Amino acid sequence: MNHFISATDVTSIQDLVNKGLQYKLNPFIDEHLGKGKRIGLLFLNPSLRTRLSTQVAAANLGMEAIVFNVDKEGWALEFQEGAIMNGTSVEHIKDAAPVLGQYFDVLAIRTFPALKNREEDYSEMFIKQFIRFAGVPVVSLESATLHPLQSLTDIITIQESLQHTKAARPKVVLTWAPHIKPLPQCVANSFAQWVNAWGNANFVITHPKGYELAEQFTNGASIVHDQDEALKDADFVYVKNWSSYEQYGQLLSSDTNWMLTNQKLALTNQAKIMHCLPVRRNIELSDEILDGPNSLVTQQAGNRVWAAQAVLAEILNTLNQ
Ligand code: CP
């Protein structure tokens, strides 16, 4: 694997899932794989899980990780080709990225969408500029449209839970949830892309009208606008808010009836409940769900380490060839 920004960068999702679960059983089996290698973790936006789990994963592989909070500590970056830099940006990505490529063997980058211009966000200009100019493998720590380390984690978590149930091909439901502000579509897009590519689930997406996601990611899933109908017999329910793709970046509805509660859980097949975190309690998900026995959210967040470790190992294996 050269870069990791999408499910399309992966040869076999199942192999990567299995690798992550192997690392969970034996974290230090490849403790020398990253010896002498260094990863730069660049954050243009905040993070708790992605930052720390990737640092732990790198350490498990004997790789040094250095975090750089570009948004707070770096020069303001310019990404536009041909920009006359007489505004707030100080350094062009064409100049910064090759320097970073000299310091690091792998670069990992978090860069959220601005949610103002759909074409610009969906062109993934920021992360693609790093790939173009850094000259080293690039890992997405969440980009404008996708969050692949999260999605790999999510499938690892589903697979892990399936080992304790009889459901061979689970019903997995991605449900929109209310939120107080417009959020990116990344986690939902990415989950849809990965579950569809994995191919081992009956996959349903439910949301109010107007919250349709980009078809390039949802193709293959059933779309149901009645949440109660979608939840029937679900084995896993993934709860997430996202802003409108059609009316780009807008918050169209805050309908509290879409919050997942124990009453909704009763419609399912005692479904396991997932969320990428951070979560707005009693807005997206009720306390009773998050604190109850069906919640996988802490286990899921813990699995971020094994997903990151599986991905970094793949990249290190390619570098070491
Ligand atoms: N789920 C997730 O990406 O968490 P952070 O934003 O804390 O990294």
Residues whose N, C-alpha, C, O or C-beta is under 5 A from the ligand:
A	BS01	CP	P46 S47 L48 R49 T50 R51 C276 L277 P278
